[in-house]
Structure formats: C-alpha cells, structure tokens
C-alpha cells in the first residue's frame, strides 16, 4: 500500500450537555474504559493500542469538537501543517507537545467547512487486547457536507487521503488498508453524521447490539452489510444524540483497488444493504444524523 502521511484515524472529541450520563453510557454500555480525566475532559479507550478513542467534554449542546488522526512521522506532521495553512485552514494550535494525557506532538486546524482536525505523532499507546463484543478502535467518521467534492479534494490534495469509492450520496476516503477512515455524506448542512467503532467480528456486532437492546437502546439501522467497504453494521443513537455504529469486517484494500462510481452501488427497490435484511433506518436515527453540528469555538 502506498505510504500515506496520515496513517490512522485515532479519536474523536464530542461535547455533551450531560457529561456524567455520557461517560456512564460509553463505559458501562457501549464497551469503552475510562483512560484519563484532565481539564474537565474524560478520555475513553477501546481494547486496541490507542490511548483513547473518544474524548467527552462538557458543553451546552452536543457537537463534534474535533477528529484526531495519527501521522506517519514527525516530518509528516510538520509537512501537513504547512499544507493545511497553505490550503487556508484556520490554525488553532501550531505543532507542539500535546497537553492531552496521550502526549506526543500535535497541531489543530479548522478546515473550510468548519470541522476541527487534530494531527498527532508519538502519542502514548498501550498493549492491545481482543475482547468479544467490545470495540477495538475507531473504524471511520462520517461527515455531513454541503459540498462533498470540495471537501473530498481537500482530504486528497492537502492531507494525502485516497478516494476508495463514490456512491450517489457519499465519498469514501482511505489513509491505510482500511477501505475508508472518512466518509463524506451529502447533506443540507455541515456536521457530524456518525462515528463507527470497529468490533472484532460479526459475532461481536451481534452481541454488542444485544447488549444495547438490553439497555433500552434500539437499533436505528441494521444489522446489515454495507456496499462500499463491505462492512457489517448496526447503528444506534447515544444519550446525547450522537449516531454511533458497531461495525466489523471492513474491506482491506491495496494500490490495485479501483474506485467504483455511483452506478456500481445500486440496490433493488426497498433494499438498504447488501444482504437485503436490514429494515429501513428509523426516523430517530435519520434525524440524529443531521442534528450534530461542528463546535463553533474552542477554549
């Protein structure tokens, strides 16, 4: 696989008006562990090697505060910062030692459509484990965009991502062998669509979904299998209104993979997934996928 300056999606930061309830949900129901608390933010870890995959920060409303990516090298960190500035991104912090418990060096910028992005290198990791029915890491973040082509060009030309597939309403972008780390969804307003957490396998998706149902969180869409990426999915809405996904079996690609277009991803009428068994997405899930904006200010 070609060398990407960004090697992985690492974490997301969400503001929540109900911090205690959100922490309880993610640590007792969704399957994460509290890794650290600092400056009012709670850091939660999955079972993989990332120090954390989710930051929960108190706020007046639910919003996506940032997406965090890991870079291949210290030099790539600085090259990406130069490219981001040249592309007109708002600089929130220049490359420096990160104040977060995960450490490393980082910088933070806001791209033109409003999403704050952090890039880190040399951050702390931990021994990875595999636990059935618990998330291993983030799989992808799906972003709502009023101009997919412009944002897709930014990810490719400035950040070095590659277009892996394009459906009628979505662009799928990769930065490693996973079919996609970022998905851009056509929408009337910019913001967060959903966050996907990678599970060990299909059995884990099913068992995790059962645990959610046992705690009175209904499946918003799924269980099914997507087209682009070929991954299994089950969607839910968390207590703060964020759409979250259990997923597994994400397609692994290399340089020989040829991106398909919208005409390649067409289902028979009434079908919403490859298998043809997923019921229509719930109205609550559809509403929540358009309800979480980007945070407008940072302390």
N, C-alpha and C positions, 0 to 999 in steps of 0.2 A: 504494500500500500504506500502511496506517496507520502512524504513527510509533510505533516501539517504543522503550522506554527502553534495552533491550538490543538492539544491532544485529547481533551476530555471536557465534557460538561461536569462541573463539580457540585454546585449547590444553588439554591435559590433563597432569597430573603423575602418574607411576607410580613406585612404589617397586619395586625389583628386587634380589633377593639376588645377582644376577650382573651387576653394572653393566657391566663390560668387555664381556661377551658380548652384553648387550642393546644397547649402543652400536654394537658391530660389526654386529649384525643390522640395526638400523634404518638405519645409514649405508651398509652395503655390499650389503644385500639388498633391504630394503623400499623404499629410494629417497629417504631424507632426508639432510640435510647437517648436520654439527655446526656450530652457530652460536656457541656460547659455553660456557664452563665456569666455574662460580662456586660456592663453598661446598659443593663435593662433588657438585653437580648438573650434569648435562650437558643443554644446550638444543639441540634439533634442529629444523631448519627444513625446510619443504616449498618448492616453487618459487614460491608465491604471495607476497603482500606482508607476511604476518605475520612478525615477527622470529623466532618459533619456534612450533611447533605441539605439541611434545612435550618434557616435562621428565622425565629419568630420574634418580632419586635412590636411593642405596643404602639398603637396608633388609633386615631379617631375613627378610621374606616379601614376596611380590608383593601390592600393594594399590593402590587408586585414592586418591591423596593429595589431588587437587583437580581440579575443572573450572574453566576460566577463560573468562569472557565479556567482550566489549568493550561499553561503554556509549556512547550517542549523544552525551552531553555531560558536562561536569564537574558541572553541576547534577543531571543524572540519576544520576550516581554517588552523590551525597550523598542524593538522594531515595530511591534504592534501599537505601542503608544504613539510613535511618530506617525504611523499610518492613520490612526484614529484622529489625531489632531489635524493632519492634512485633509482628511475627509470632512472636517467641520464639526466633529463631535465636541460637545461641551466637556471640558476637563473638570472633574470633581476632585480627583486627587492624582498627583503625579507618581511615578514609580518610587516606592519607598518601602521600608519594612512595614508589614501589615500590623495594625493594632489588635486584630482579632486573635482569640486564643489559638487558632490554627496556624498562626505565624506565617513565615515566608515573606516574599516581596510581592507587592501588588500595585495596581493602579485602577482607577474607576473613571468611566466616562459615561455620558448620556448620548445615545445616537439620535439622529434627526427626528425619528418618530416618537421619541420620548422614553425609550427603555434604557434603564441604567445597567451597565455591564461592567463587571469586575474581571480582571485577569490576574492570576496568581502563579507564582513559581516558587518551589522549595517549601511549600506548606507542610505541616505535620501530617503524617499518615499513621495507620495502626494495622495490626495483623488482621487480615480478612478472615471471615468465617462464612459458612453457608448454613442457614437455618431455614428449614422448610416453613413456608407461609410468612416469612419476614423479608422486607426489601433489602436488596444488596447495595443499591446505589440509585442515582437518578438515571433514567433512560433517555428522556427528552423533555423539552419545554415547548409548548405550543403557544405561539404569539399571534394575537389578532392584529391584522394590519389593513389599513385602508389603501395601501399601495404596496402589494406583495412584490412586484417586480423591482421597485426601487430598494426595498429592504433586502431582498434576495441578492441584488447586485452588491450592496454594502457588505453582506456576510461573505460573499465570494471574493470580491475585489479588494476589500480592505482587511478582512480577517482571515482570508485564506481557506474558507469552507468550500465544499464542492456540492453542486446540485445533484442529488441522487435520484429524485423523481419529481414529476409535476402532475398533479391531478387537476381537475377543473377548478377547485377552490383552494388548493393547498400546494405549497412548495416545501420539499423535504431536503434538508441540508445536513451533510456529514462532516466530521472532523477526525474520524478514525474509522475502524472497520464496521462499527455500528451503522446500519442503513441511514439513521438520522439522529442528530442530537438536538436540532432545532427544526420546528415545523412552523411555517407561516400560513395563517388561515385568513382568507378574505373575509373582511368584516366591516361594518359601518364605522367602527371606532377602534383606535389602537388600545391594546391592553393585553392582559393575560387570558388565554383560552383554558389551558390546563397544564398540570405538571404530572409527568409519568414516572413511576418508581419501578425499577426492574426487580422482578421476583425470580427465584431460582429456576422455576419451570411452570408448566401449565397446572400441575397439581397444586403448586403454591398459590397461583392466582385463584384457583377454585376455593382452596381452604381459607385464604385471606378474605375472599368475598363472603364466604360463610360466616367468618368472624364479624365482618362489618354488618351483615344482616342480623346476626345475633344481638348486636348492639344498636339495632334500630336505624341503621343507615342503609337505605335501599339502593340497589344497583340502578344507576341512572342510564347506563347503556352497556349492553353486553350480557353475558360473556360472549365474545365473538373473536373473529380473526380479521385484522385489517388487510387491506390490499397492499399499498406501498409500505414496505418494511416487514410484511408477513407476520407481524407480531400479534399475539393473543392479548385481549384487553378486557377490562371491566372498569367502568367509570363510576365515581361517587362524588358527592358534594360534602366538603368538610363543614364543621360547625360555623366557620367564619365566611362561608360562601365560596370557597375555592374548589374548583373541579380538580380532582386527583384521580389518577389511574394506576391500577396494578397492571403490569404488562410483563411478558416473557417471550422467549424465542424470537428476539429481534434478528432480522436477516443480517448476516455478515457479508460484506462486500469487499472487493478489491478494485484495482485500477481497470480491470477488464469489464466491470459492471457498466452497462449502458443505461442511462437515464431514460425512462419511459415518459410519455406525454399523456394529456387528459384522455385521449381516445383509447388508451390501454387500460384505463381504470373505470370501467363502466359496468354496473351491476344490472341484473334484470329488475324490472319494476317491483318495488316493495322490499327489495333486499338491502340490508345496511352493512353487511360484512361478507367475507368470502364464503363462510360456511352456510349462510342463509338462515341462521337460527337466532341471531340477535334481534330482539324486538326493537321497535322504534325508540329513539332516545326520548327520555322523559322530558316534559316541559320544564320541570325544575332544573334539570341538567342543562338544557339549552339556554335557559335564562341566565344561569350562573356562568356559562361560558362567555357571556358578553358583559358581565357585571363587574369584573375586577379591573380597575384602571392601573396604569403605571403610577407610582408615587410621584408627586409633583415637586417635592422638596426634600432635601437631606440635611440633617443636622451637621 
